[in-house]
Amino acid sequence: MRRFRNSALTLALAVLAGLGAQPAYAQRAMEAYEHVPMPPGFQVTNTELEGPVFADARGHTLYAWPRGGQRNGDAGEQKGRPTCDDTKYMVTAGLMSPYPAGLELPELETRPTCVAIWPPVLAAADAKPVGKWTIVDRKDGSKQWAYDEYALYTSVLDEVPGDTRGGRKVSGRGGGGGDGGTPRVVAGPPADIPAQFAISTVKSGRLLTLSTGFSVYSYDKDAASKPGCTGACLRDWSPVLAGETAVSKGDWTILEREPGVKQWAFRKKPLYTRTADDSARSLEGADEPGWHNVYTQPWPTLPKEFMIHDAYAGQVVADARGHSVYIYNCIDDVLDQQSCDHPGAPQVYRLAVCGGGDAARCLKMFPYVLAPKDAKSTSRAWTTADIDPKTGRYAAPGQADALHVWAYRGRPVFTYAGDTKPGQIGADGWGEFHGTRNGFKAFLLRDDFKGNAG
């Protein structure tokens, strides 16, 4: 189908055009947020992947852990009731059928407690609630800050201000439970957007949509004060109309298409919906010449050693040879839901799923994406790390056989030995629960081709 053939190039150029020649994400346009009251010692930090987030005095991102259902029970926290503490879990919880409870966990001698990897944000004895910022009691008698009644934590995975390696932002509250476990959620202020719009985090950036979830688009032939989509164009594209009482504010302006008919514009680009879109957060409209999805923040630019290819399912990130890149996912089956997808965690889960426990076999089946010694990245999303090939852990300083590898959000990325041509994603869904719980997923920027990439 024609609309898919050049879509990888279209997306790549659109992302790069949105980034311009900026040397760091802090210099890019960031989305606006509502300035809510905050207690002393807290701030809002702009991040390249999740937009504006709450942060402590050091600038480190704050996280909550809303309760979420799994196959055999729930994990996470209820409002006003923090449960992440210094309990050291020794066996599996049995949350994921058909796996039973009571199986001994790996590396018990060095297994950290929940608070060791998720330090609670403690409140002083004389601290006072401010707005949605409240104070909850911990089991040990200490006080902890909460936002919207969910207890707040930082993550030891975050190294510098703006890192969001501990979790992702989701729409609303209510947990992220499911086959992929119950992850931590980035806490942040409400977006400063008109009520009929919303923002979703997708692989290509912070996507602007209607509140219903349907995508909005901009058109190259539009001007800030004069629409270019008229006549027959309006059969396929509908202007996003503004109400009688709507007013311009910040990035948001109002265009009068004709007397009494007002249309929303974002950053001077009038907004439309696509008549043919039949699913939320669609990217298909951007396959039409001259039309683009709208982002409050674009996806960080790829390092020069990477590229984008079309696969049968969508657009996939590839290494310098054109081989598809994979992300490893892992959350262990324990009540504190520790992640096991980074080099600081036990590697037995990954070695089991990719090599039957044999590190050499795993390395051959899912080799790391190697990085040049002088590799550079313009974002914190993409970094490098030195890995011990025998263990999968961080290498010791000066280790002779260490592998210098690329990492996304602090997690190494891989290719698959079974992929021999650009665009192949033979290992997508490799592992437990389609690769979401302990396994590999292709690094798809889009997953909406439905087999029609040719």
TORKOL-4160 file (C-alpha; in steps of 0.2 Angstrom, whole numbers, padded with zeros to 4 digits, m for minus):
454
<pt num="1" X="0000" Y="0000" Z="0000"/>
<pt num="2" X="0007" Y="0017" Z="m0005"/>
<pt num="3" X="0004" Y="0026" Z="0011"/>
<pt num="4" X="0016" Y="0015" Z="0020"/>
<pt num="5" X="0031" Y="0014" Z="0008"/>
<pt num="6" X="0039" Y="0031" Z="0013"/>
<pt num="7" X="0032" Y="0032" Z="0031"/>
<pt num="8" X="0048" Y="0028" Z="0040"/>
<pt num="9" X="0057" Y="0042" Z="0030"/>
<pt num="10" X="0042" Y="0054" Z="0034"/>
<pt num="11" X="0042" Y="0051" Z="0052"/>
<pt num="12" X="0061" Y="0052" Z="0053"/>
<pt num="13" X="0061" Y="0068" Z="0044"/>
<pt num="14" X="0047" Y="0075" Z="0054"/>
<pt num="15" X="0055" Y="0071" Z="0071"/>
<pt num="16" X="0072" Y="0078" Z="0065"/>
<pt num="17" X="0063" Y="0094" Z="0059"/>
<pt num="18" X="0055" Y="0096" Z="0076"/>
<pt num="19" X="0071" Y="0095" Z="0085"/>
<pt num="20" X="0081" Y="0106" Z="0073"/>
<pt num="21" X="0099" Y="0108" Z="0078"/>
<pt num="22" X="0097" Y="0109" Z="0096"/>
<pt num="23" X="0111" Y="0101" Z="0106"/>
<pt num="24" X="0101" Y="0096" Z="0121"/>
<pt num="25" X="0083" Y="0092" Z="0125"/>
<pt num="26" X="0082" Y="0106" Z="0138"/>
<pt num="27" X="0083" Y="0119" Z="0123"/>
<pt num="28" X="0068" Y="0111" Z="0114"/>
<pt num="29" X="0050" Y="0117" Z="0115"/>
<pt num="30" X="0042" Y="0110" Z="0130"/>
<pt num="31" X="0024" Y="0108" Z="0134"/>
<pt num="32" X="0015" Y="0120" Z="0145"/>
<pt num="33" X="0008" Y="0115" Z="0162"/>
<pt num="34" X="m0003" Y="0121" Z="0176"/>
<pt num="35" X="0006" Y="0130" Z="0190"/>
<pt num="36" X="m0001" Y="0121" Z="0205"/>
<pt num="37" X="0003" Y="0125" Z="0223"/>
<pt num="38" X="0018" Y="0115" Z="0229"/>
<pt num="39" X="0026" Y="0114" Z="0246"/>
<pt num="40" X="0043" Y="0121" Z="0249"/>
<pt num="41" X="0057" Y="0110" Z="0242"/>
<pt num="42" X="0048" Y="0104" Z="0227"/>
<pt num="43" X="0048" Y="0109" Z="0209"/>
<pt num="44" X="0043" Y="0105" Z="0191"/>
<pt num="45" X="0056" Y="0099" Z="0179"/>
<pt num="46" X="0054" Y="0097" Z="0161"/>
<pt num="47" X="0059" Y="0079" Z="0154"/>
<pt num="48" X="0062" Y="0074" Z="0136"/>
<pt num="49" X="0051" Y="0058" Z="0137"/>
<pt num="50" X="0037" Y="0062" Z="0149"/>
<pt num="51" X="0035" Y="0081" Z="0149"/>
<pt num="52" X="0034" Y="0091" Z="0165"/>
<pt num="53" X="0036" Y="0081" Z="0181"/>
<pt num="54" X="0036" Y="0084" Z="0199"/>
<pt num="55" X="0054" Y="0083" Z="0206"/>
<pt num="56" X="0062" Y="0085" Z="0223"/>
<pt num="57" X="0075" Y="0099" Z="0228"/>
<pt num="58" X="0089" Y="0089" Z="0218"/>
<pt num="59" X="0078" Y="0089" Z="0203"/>
<pt num="60" X="0075" Y="0070" Z="0204"/>
<pt num="61" X="0058" Y="0064" Z="0197"/>
<pt num="62" X="0044" Y="0059" Z="0209"/>
<pt num="63" X="0034" Y="0043" Z="0206"/>
<pt num="64" X="0018" Y="0035" Z="0213"/>
<pt num="65" X="0013" Y="0017" Z="0213"/>
<pt num="66" X="m0006" Y="0016" Z="0210"/>
<pt num="67" X="m0013" Y="m0001" Z="0213"/>
<pt num="68" X="m0016" Y="m0012" Z="0198"/>
<pt num="69" X="m0024" Y="m0029" Z="0195"/>
<pt num="70" X="m0014" Y="m0044" Z="0189"/>
<pt num="71" X="m0020" Y="m0062" Z="0185"/>
<pt num="72" X="m0020" Y="m0068" Z="0203"/>
<pt num="73" X="m0022" Y="m0052" Z="0213"/>
<pt num="74" X="m0016" Y="m0034" Z="0215"/>
<pt num="75" X="0000" Y="m0025" Z="0217"/>
<pt num="76" X="0004" Y="m0007" Z="0221"/>
<pt num="77" X="m0003" Y="0005" Z="0233"/>
<pt num="78" X="m0020" Y="0012" Z="0238"/>
<pt num="79" X="m0023" Y="0031" Z="0241"/>
<pt num="80" X="m0016" Y="0036" Z="0258"/>
<pt num="81" X="m0008" Y="0019" Z="0261"/>
<pt num="82" X="0010" Y="0017" Z="0257"/>
<pt num="83" X="0016" Y="m0001" Z="0257"/>
<pt num="84" X="0034" Y="0000" Z="0249"/>
<pt num="85" X="0044" Y="m0003" Z="0265"/>
<pt num="86" X="0060" Y="m0012" Z="0271"/>
<pt num="87" X="0052" Y="m0030" Z="0269"/>
<pt num="88" X="0064" Y="m0041" Z="0260"/>
<pt num="89" X="0054" Y="m0053" Z="0250"/>
<pt num="90" X="0061" Y="m0071" Z="0248"/>
<pt num="91" X="0049" Y="m0080" Z="0237"/>
<pt num="92" X="0037" Y="m0076" Z="0222"/>
<pt num="93" X="0020" Y="m0070" Z="0226"/>
<pt num="94" X="0010" Y="m0080" Z="0213"/>
<pt num="95" X="0002" Y="m0065" Z="0204"/>
<pt num="96" X="0005" Y="m0072" Z="0187"/>
<pt num="97" X="m0003" Y="m0088" Z="0183"/>
<pt num="98" X="0002" Y="m0102" Z="0179"/>
<pt num="99" X="0017" Y="m0098" Z="0190"/>
<pt num="100" X="0015" Y="m0103" Z="0208"/>
<pt num="101" X="0018" Y="m0093" Z="0224"/>
<pt num="102" X="0033" Y="m0098" Z="0235"/>
<pt num="103" X="0047" Y="m0101" Z="0222"/>
<pt num="104" X="0063" Y="m0094" Z="0229"/>
<pt num="105" X="0070" Y="m0078" Z="0222"/>
<pt num="106" X="0087" Y="m0076" Z="0214"/>
<pt num="107" X="0102" Y="m0068" Z="0223"/>
<pt num="108" X="0093" Y="m0067" Z="0240"/>
<pt num="109" X="0110" Y="m0061" Z="0248"/>
<pt num="110" X="0110" Y="m0045" Z="0239"/>
<pt num="111" X="0092" Y="m0043" Z="0235"/>
<pt num="112" X="0087" Y="m0025" Z="0239"/>
<pt num="113" X="0071" Y="m0020" Z="0249"/>
<pt num="114" X="0058" Y="m0009" Z="0241"/>
<pt num="115" X="0063" Y="0007" Z="0249"/>
<pt num="116" X="0082" Y="0004" Z="0244"/>
<pt num="117" X="0077" Y="0006" Z="0226"/>
<pt num="118" X="0062" Y="0017" Z="0229"/>
<pt num="119" X="0067" Y="0030" Z="0243"/>
<pt num="120" X="0051" Y="0037" Z="0250"/>
<pt num="121" X="0049" Y="0056" Z="0249"/>
<pt num="122" X="0048" Y="0060" Z="0268"/>
<pt num="123" X="0040" Y="0075" Z="0276"/>
<pt num="124" X="0046" Y="0085" Z="0290"/>
<pt num="125" X="0037" Y="0084" Z="0307"/>
<pt num="126" X="0030" Y="0102" Z="0305"/>
<pt num="127" X="0026" Y="0100" Z="0286"/>
<pt num="128" X="0009" Y="0106" Z="0280"/>
<pt num="129" X="m0002" Y="0100" Z="0266"/>
<pt num="130" X="m0003" Y="0112" Z="0251"/>
<pt num="131" X="m0017" Y="0109" Z="0238"/>
<pt num="132" X="m0016" Y="0091" Z="0232"/>
<pt num="133" X="0000" Y="0088" Z="0241"/>
<pt num="134" X="m0004" Y="0079" Z="0257"/>
<pt num="135" X="0005" Y="0069" Z="0270"/>
<pt num="136" X="0002" Y="0051" Z="0274"/>
<pt num="137" X="0008" Y="0040" Z="0288"/>
<pt num="138" X="0021" Y="0026" Z="0285"/>
<pt num="139" X="0021" Y="0010" Z="0295"/>
<pt num="140" X="0037" Y="0015" Z="0304"/>
<pt num="141" X="0029" Y="0031" Z="0311"/>
<pt num="142" X="0037" Y="0043" Z="0298"/>
<pt num="143" X="0028" Y="0055" Z="0287"/>
<pt num="144" X="0028" Y="0054" Z="0268"/>
<pt num="145" X="0023" Y="0066" Z="0255"/>
<pt num="146" X="0009" Y="0061" Z="0243"/>
<pt num="147" X="0001" Y="0069" Z="0228"/>
<pt num="148" X="m0018" Y="0066" Z="0224"/>
<pt num="149" X="m0016" Y="0055" Z="0240"/>
<pt num="150" X="m0003" Y="0043" Z="0232"/>
<pt num="151" X="0013" Y="0042" Z="0241"/>
<pt num="152" X="0028" Y="0049" Z="0232"/>
<pt num="153" X="0045" Y="0041" Z="0229"/>
<pt num="154" X="0061" Y="0044" Z="0219"/>
<pt num="155" X="0071" Y="0031" Z="0209"/>
<pt num="156" X="0089" Y="0025" Z="0212"/>
<pt num="157" X="0089" Y="0023" Z="0193"/>
<pt num="158" X="0088" Y="0041" Z="0190"/>
<pt num="159" X="0105" Y="0049" Z="0189"/>
<pt num="160" X="0102" Y="0067" Z="0184"/>
<pt num="161" X="0088" Y="0080" Z="0184"/>
<pt num="162" X="0076" Y="0075" Z="0170"/>
<pt num="163" X="0079" Y="0057" Z="0170"/>
<pt num="164" X="0063" Y="0046" Z="0171"/>
<pt num="165" X="0070" Y="0029" Z="0171"/>
<pt num="166" X="0059" Y="0023" Z="0185"/>
<pt num="167" X="0043" Y="0024" Z="0176"/>
<pt num="168" X="0031" Y="0031" Z="0163"/>
<pt num="169" X="0017" Y="0044" Z="0163"/>
<pt num="170" X="0000" Y="0037" Z="0161"/>
<pt num="171" X="m0017" Y="0045" Z="0157"/>
<pt num="172" X="m0026" Y="0047" Z="0174"/>
<pt num="173" X="m0024" Y="0036" Z="0189"/>
<pt num="174" X="m0029" Y="0019" Z="0192"/>
<pt num="175" X="m0013" Y="0009" Z="0190"/>
<pt num="176" X="m0005" Y="0000" Z="0176"/>
<pt num="177" X="m0007" Y="m0018" Z="0181"/>
<pt num="178" X="m0008" Y="m0032" Z="0169"/>
<pt num="179" X="0003" Y="m0045" Z="0161"/>
<pt num="180" X="0017" Y="m0032" Z="0161"/>
<pt num="181" X="0016" Y="m0030" Z="0180"/>
<pt num="182" X="0011" Y="m0015" Z="0190"/>
<pt num="183" X="0025" Y="m0002" Z="0186"/>
<pt num="184" X="0028" Y="0015" Z="0195"/>
<pt num="185" X="0020" Y="0030" Z="0187"/>
<pt num="186" X="0028" Y="0047" Z="0185"/>
<pt num="187" X="0020" Y="0061" Z="0195"/>
<pt num="188" X="0017" Y="0078" Z="0187"/>
<pt num="189" X="0006" Y="0093" Z="0185"/>
<pt num="190" X="m0009" Y="0094" Z="0174"/>
<pt num="191" X="m0006" Y="0099" Z="0156"/>
<pt num="192" X="m0011" Y="0117" Z="0152"/>
<pt num="193" X="m0022" Y="0114" Z="0137"/>
<pt num="194" X="m0040" Y="0117" Z="0133"/>
<pt num="195" X="m0052" Y="0105" Z="0140"/>
<pt num="196" X="m0057" Y="0097" Z="0124"/>
<pt num="197" X="m0038" Y="0091" Z="0121"/>
<pt num="198" X="m0027" Y="0078" Z="0130"/>
<pt num="199" X="m0009" Y="0072" Z="0128"/>
<pt num="200" X="m0003" Y="0054" Z="0127"/>
<pt num="201" X="0015" Y="0048" Z="0128"/>
<pt num="202" X="0019" Y="0037" Z="0113"/>
<pt num="203" X="0035" Y="0031" Z="0106"/>
<pt num="204" X="0036" Y="0046" Z="0093"/>
<pt num="205" X="0033" Y="0059" Z="0107"/>
<pt num="206" X="0020" Y="0068" Z="0117"/>
<pt num="207" X="0005" Y="0066" Z="0106"/>
<pt num="208" X="m0008" Y="0079" Z="0106"/>
<pt num="209" X="m0026" Y="0072" Z="0104"/>
<pt num="210" X="m0044" Y="0076" Z="0108"/>
<pt num="211" X="m0050" Y="0072" Z="0125"/>
<pt num="212" X="m0058" Y="0056" Z="0116"/>
<pt num="213" X="m0041" Y="0050" Z="0112"/>
<pt num="214" X="m0042" Y="0054" Z="0093"/>
<pt num="215" X="m0027" Y="0062" Z="0085"/>
<pt num="216" X="m0027" Y="0080" Z="0079"/>
<pt num="217" X="m0016" Y="0085" Z="0063"/>
<pt num="218" X="m0009" Y="0100" Z="0055"/>
<pt num="219" X="m0007" Y="0105" Z="0037"/>
<pt num="220" X="0007" Y="0112" Z="0027"/>
<pt num="221" X="m0004" Y="0123" Z="0017"/>
<pt num="222" X="m0011" Y="0132" Z="0032"/>
<pt num="223" X="m0006" Y="0149" Z="0038"/>
<pt num="224" X="m0008" Y="0155" Z="0055"/>
<pt num="225" X="m0022" Y="0167" Z="0050"/>
<pt num="226" X="m0029" Y="0158" Z="0034"/>
<pt num="227" X="m0033" Y="0140" Z="0032"/>
<pt num="228" X="m0027" Y="0130" Z="0017"/>
<pt num="229" X="m0039" Y="0116" Z="0019"/>
<pt num="230" X="m0055" Y="0121" Z="0011"/>
<pt num="231" X="m0068" Y="0115" Z="m0001"/>
<pt num="232" X="m0065" Y="0096" Z="m0006"/>
<pt num="233" X="m0051" Y="0095" Z="0007"/>
<pt num="234" X="m0065" Y="0096" Z="0021"/>
<pt num="235" X="m0072" Y="0079" Z="0016"/>
<pt num="236" X="m0057" Y="0071" Z="0023"/>
<pt num="237" X="m0052" Y="0083" Z="0037"/>
<pt num="238" X="m0063" Y="0092" Z="0050"/>
<pt num="239" X="m0057" Y="0108" Z="0058"/>
<pt num="240" X="m0056" Y="0107" Z="0077"/>
<pt num="241" X="m0069" Y="0120" Z="0082"/>
<pt num="242" X="m0067" Y="0131" Z="0097"/>
<pt num="243" X="m0082" Y="0136" Z="0108"/>
<pt num="244" X="m0089" Y="0153" Z="0109"/>
<pt num="245" X="m0081" Y="0157" Z="0126"/>
<pt num="246" X="m0064" Y="0150" Z="0121"/>
<pt num="247" X="m0049" Y="0162" Z="0122"/>
<pt num="248" X="m0031" Y="0162" Z="0116"/>
<pt num="249" X="m0018" Y="0157" Z="0128"/>
<pt num="250" X="0001" Y="0153" Z="0127"/>
<pt num="251" X="0004" Y="0141" Z="0112"/>
<pt num="252" X="m0015" Y="0141" Z="0109"/>
<pt num="253" X="m0023" Y="0153" Z="0097"/>
<pt num="254" X="m0040" Y="0154" Z="0088"/>
<pt num="255" X="m0042" Y="0156" Z="0070"/>
<pt num="256" X="m0059" Y="0163" Z="0063"/>
<pt num="257" X="m0061" Y="0152" Z="0047"/>
<pt num="258" X="m0077" Y="0162" Z="0042"/>
<pt num="259" X="m0088" Y="0173" Z="0052"/>
<pt num="260" X="m0093" Y="0165" Z="0068"/>
<pt num="261" X="m0083" Y="0149" Z="0065"/>
<pt num="262" X="m0068" Y="0148" Z="0076"/>
<pt num="263" X="m0054" Y="0135" Z="0074"/>
<pt num="264" X="m0041" Y="0130" Z="0087"/>
<pt num="265" X="m0023" Y="0132" Z="0082"/>
<pt num="266" X="m0008" Y="0126" Z="0092"/>
<pt num="267" X="0009" Y="0135" Z="0089"/>
<pt num="268" X="0001" Y="0144" Z="0075"/>
<pt num="269" X="m0004" Y="0128" Z="0066"/>
<pt num="270" X="m0023" Y="0126" Z="0064"/>
<pt num="271" X="m0029" Y="0109" Z="0070"/>
<pt num="272" X="m0040" Y="0095" Z="0061"/>
<pt num="273" X="m0046" Y="0078" Z="0064"/>
<pt num="274" X="m0046" Y="0065" Z="0050"/>
<pt num="275" X="m0062" Y="0057" Z="0045"/>
<pt num="276" X="m0055" Y="0040" Z="0041"/>
<pt num="277" X="m0047" Y="0038" Z="0058"/>
<pt num="278" X="m0056" Y="0023" Z="0067"/>
<pt num="279" X="m0044" Y="0021" Z="0082"/>
<pt num="280" X="m0037" Y="0033" Z="0096"/>
<pt num="281" X="m0019" Y="0040" Z="0094"/>
<pt num="282" X="m0019" Y="0036" Z="0076"/>
<pt num="283" X="m0003" Y="0041" Z="0066"/>
<pt num="284" X="m0010" Y="0036" Z="0049"/>
<pt num="285" X="m0015" Y="0054" Z="0044"/>
<pt num="286" X="0003" Y="0058" Z="0044"/>
<pt num="287" X="0005" Y="0046" Z="0029"/>
<pt num="288" X="m0005" Y="0059" Z="0019"/>
<pt num="289" X="0006" Y="0072" Z="0010"/>
<pt num="290" X="0007" Y="0088" Z="0019"/>
<pt num="291" X="m0001" Y="0082" Z="0035"/>
<pt num="292" X="0007" Y="0079" Z="0052"/>
<pt num="293" X="0002" Y="0073" Z="0069"/>
<pt num="294" X="0005" Y="0086" Z="0082"/>
<pt num="295" X="0016" Y="0084" Z="0097"/>
<pt num="296" X="0019" Y="0095" Z="0112"/>
<pt num="297" X="0036" Y="0087" Z="0112"/>
<pt num="298" X="0044" Y="0077" Z="0099"/>
<pt num="299" X="0053" Y="0061" Z="0102"/>
<pt num="300" X="0072" Y="0063" Z="0105"/>
<pt num="301" X="0083" Y="0061" Z="0090"/>
<pt num="302" X="0092" Y="0045" Z="0087"/>
<pt num="303" X="0110" Y="0043" Z="0089"/>
<pt num="304" X="0118" Y="0044" Z="0071"/>
<pt num="305" X="0122" Y="0025" Z="0072"/>
<pt num="306" X="0103" Y="0021" Z="0071"/>
<pt num="307" X="0090" Y="0022" Z="0058"/>
<pt num="308" X="0072" Y="0018" Z="0055"/>
<pt num="309" X="0065" Y="0004" Z="0044"/>
<pt num="310" X="0047" Y="m0002" Z="0039"/>
<pt num="311" X="0042" Y="m0019" Z="0046"/>
<pt num="312" X="0026" Y="m0028" Z="0043"/>
<pt num="313" X="0019" Y="m0022" Z="0059"/>
<pt num="314" X="0026" Y="m0004" Z="0059"/>
<pt num="315" X="0041" Y="0007" Z="0060"/>
<pt num="316" X="0056" Y="m0001" Z="0069"/>
<pt num="317" X="0072" Y="0007" Z="0076"/>
<pt num="318" X="0087" Y="m0002" Z="0068"/>
<pt num="319" X="0106" Y="m0002" Z="0071"/>
<pt num="320" X="0119" Y="0003" Z="0058"/>
<pt num="321" X="0117" Y="m0013" Z="0049"/>
<pt num="322" X="0099" Y="m0011" Z="0047"/>
<pt num="323" X="0095" Y="m0025" Z="0060"/>
<pt num="324" X="0080" Y="m0022" Z="0071"/>
<pt num="325" X="0082" Y="m0016" Z="0089"/>
<pt num="326" X="0074" Y="m0024" Z="0104"/>
<pt num="327" X="0070" Y="m0019" Z="0121"/>
<pt num="328" X="0070" Y="m0031" Z="0136"/>
<pt num="329" X="0056" Y="m0030" Z="0148"/>
<pt num="330" X="0056" Y="m0038" Z="0165"/>
<pt num="331" X="0046" Y="m0036" Z="0182"/>
<pt num="332" X="0048" Y="m0050" Z="0194"/>
<pt num="333" X="0033" Y="m0059" Z="0202"/>
<pt num="334" X="0034" Y="m0051" Z="0220"/>
<pt num="335" X="0023" Y="m0039" Z="0229"/>
<pt num="336" X="0035" Y="m0025" Z="0228"/>
<pt num="337" X="0036" Y="m0027" Z="0209"/>
<pt num="338" X="0055" Y="m0024" Z="0207"/>
<pt num="339" X="0061" Y="m0022" Z="0189"/>
<pt num="340" X="0074" Y="m0034" Z="0182"/>
<pt num="341" X="0077" Y="m0026" Z="0165"/>
<pt num="342" X="0093" Y="m0016" Z="0169"/>
<pt num="343" X="0111" Y="m0021" Z="0172"/>
<pt num="344" X="0109" Y="m0017" Z="0191"/>
<pt num="345" X="0096" Y="m0031" Z="0193"/>
<pt num="346" X="0098" Y="m0050" Z="0193"/>
<pt num="347" X="0101" Y="m0056" Z="0175"/>
<pt num="348" X="0094" Y="m0074" Z="0178"/>
<pt num="349" X="0077" Y="m0070" Z="0170"/>
<pt num="350" X="0085" Y="m0063" Z="0154"/>
<pt num="351" X="0098" Y="m0077" Z="0153"/>
<pt num="352" X="0084" Y="m0090" Z="0155"/>
<pt num="353" X="0072" Y="m0083" Z="0142"/>
<pt num="354" X="0086" Y="m0079" Z="0129"/>
<pt num="355" X="0098" Y="m0093" Z="0131"/>
<pt num="356" X="0092" Y="m0106" Z="0143"/>
<pt num="357" X="0103" Y="m0099" Z="0157"/>
<pt num="358" X="0119" Y="m0100" Z="0146"/>
<pt num="359" X="0126" Y="m0082" Z="0145"/>
<pt num="360" X="0136" Y="m0086" Z="0129"/>
<pt num="361" X="0121" Y="m0093" Z="0120"/>
<pt num="362" X="0111" Y="m0078" Z="0126"/>
<pt num="363" X="0124" Y="m0066" Z="0119"/>
<pt num="364" X="0124" Y="m0075" Z="0102"/>
<pt num="365" X="0105" Y="m0076" Z="0101"/>
<pt num="366" X="0102" Y="m0058" Z="0107"/>
<pt num="367" X="0118" Y="m0048" Z="0105"/>
<pt num="368" X="0120" Y="m0031" Z="0112"/>
<pt num="369" X="0120" Y="m0016" Z="0101"/>
<pt num="370" X="0138" Y="m0011" Z="0102"/>
<pt num="371" X="0142" Y="0008" Z="0103"/>
<pt num="372" X="0158" Y="0016" Z="0097"/>
<pt num="373" X="0170" Y="0021" Z="0111"/>
<pt num="374" X="0167" Y="0040" Z="0106"/>
<pt num="375" X="0148" Y="0038" Z="0104"/>
<pt num="376" X="0139" Y="0054" Z="0107"/>
<pt num="377" X="0120" Y="0057" Z="0111"/>
<pt num="378" X="0110" Y="0073" Z="0111"/>
<pt num="379" X="0098" Y="0066" Z="0123"/>
<pt num="380" X="0097" Y="0057" Z="0140"/>
<pt num="381" X="0085" Y="0044" Z="0132"/>
<pt num="382" X="0100" Y="0037" Z="0123"/>
<pt num="383" X="0116" Y="0033" Z="0133"/>
<pt num="384" X="0130" Y="0020" Z="0133"/>
<pt num="385" X="0136" Y="0008" Z="0146"/>
<pt num="386" X="0150" Y="m0005" Z="0149"/>
<pt num="387" X="0143" Y="m0022" Z="0152"/>
<pt num="388" X="0152" Y="m0038" Z="0158"/>
<pt num="389" X="0147" Y="m0051" Z="0144"/>
<pt num="390" X="0149" Y="m0065" Z="0156"/>
<pt num="391" X="0136" Y="m0059" Z="0168"/>
<pt num="392" X="0126" Y="m0045" Z="0160"/>
<pt num="393" X="0130" Y="m0034" Z="0174"/>
<pt num="394" X="0139" Y="m0017" Z="0174"/>
<pt num="395" X="0158" Y="m0021" Z="0170"/>
<pt num="396" X="0171" Y="m0017" Z="0182"/>
<pt num="397" X="0182" Y="m0001" Z="0179"/>
<pt num="398" X="0195" Y="m0006" Z="0166"/>
<pt num="399" X="0188" Y="m0023" Z="0163"/>
<pt num="400" X="0197" Y="m0029" Z="0147"/>
<pt num="401" X="0182" Y="m0039" Z="0139"/>
<pt num="402" X="0169" Y="m0026" Z="0143"/>
<pt num="403" X="0156" Y="m0022" Z="0130"/>
<pt num="404" X="0152" Y="m0004" Z="0126"/>
<pt num="405" X="0134" Y="m0004" Z="0122"/>
<pt num="406" X="0119" Y="0007" Z="0118"/>
<pt num="407" X="0106" Y="0009" Z="0131"/>
<pt num="408" X="0088" Y="0017" Z="0130"/>
<pt num="409" X="0082" Y="0024" Z="0147"/>
<pt num="410" X="0097" Y="0016" Z="0155"/>
<pt num="411" X="0093" Y="m0002" Z="0148"/>
<pt num="412" X="0104" Y="m0010" Z="0135"/>
<pt num="413" X="0096" Y="m0013" Z="0118"/>
<pt num="414" X="0099" Y="m0029" Z="0108"/>
<pt num="415" X="0097" Y="m0036" Z="0090"/>
<pt num="416" X="0091" Y="m0054" Z="0086"/>
<pt num="417" X="0102" Y="m0067" Z="0077"/>
<pt num="418" X="0087" Y="m0073" Z="0067"/>
<pt num="419" X="0084" Y="m0056" Z="0059"/>
<pt num="420" X="0094" Y="m0056" Z="0043"/>
<pt num="421" X="0086" Y="m0042" Z="0033"/>
<pt num="422" X="0081" Y="m0024" Z="0037"/>
<pt num="423" X="0063" Y="m0023" Z="0044"/>
<pt num="424" X="0062" Y="m0041" Z="0051"/>
<pt num="425" X="0056" Y="m0042" Z="0069"/>
<pt num="426" X="0056" Y="m0061" Z="0071"/>
<pt num="427" X="0059" Y="m0060" Z="0090"/>
<pt num="428" X="0045" Y="m0047" Z="0094"/>
<pt num="429" X="0035" Y="m0054" Z="0108"/>
<pt num="430" X="0049" Y="m0067" Z="0113"/>
<pt num="431" X="0047" Y="m0073" Z="0131"/>
<pt num="432" X="0034" Y="m0073" Z="0144"/>
<pt num="433" X="0017" Y="m0065" Z="0141"/>
<pt num="434" X="0022" Y="m0059" Z="0123"/>
<pt num="435" X="0038" Y="m0052" Z="0130"/>
<pt num="436" X="0029" Y="m0040" Z="0142"/>
<pt num="437" X="0034" Y="m0048" Z="0158"/>
<pt num="438" X="0051" Y="m0056" Z="0154"/>
<pt num="439" X="0056" Y="m0055" Z="0136"/>
<pt num="440" X="0059" Y="m0045" Z="0121"/>
<pt num="441" X="0049" Y="m0032" Z="0111"/>
<pt num="442" X="0054" Y="m0024" Z="0095"/>
<pt num="443" X="0058" Y="m0005" Z="0097"/>
<pt num="444" X="0043" Y="0000" Z="0086"/>
<pt num="445" X="0039" Y="0018" Z="0084"/>
<pt num="446" X="0023" Y="0013" Z="0076"/>
<pt num="447" X="0014" Y="m0003" Z="0077"/>
<pt num="448" X="m0001" Y="0001" Z="0066"/>
<pt num="449" X="0004" Y="m0006" Z="0049"/>
<pt num="450" X="m0006" Y="m0022" Z="0052"/>
<pt num="451" X="0005" Y="m0032" Z="0040"/>
<pt num="452" X="0003" Y="m0019" Z="0026"/>
<pt num="453" X="0021" Y="m0012" Z="0025"/>
<pt num="454" X="0024" Y="m0017" Z="0007"/>
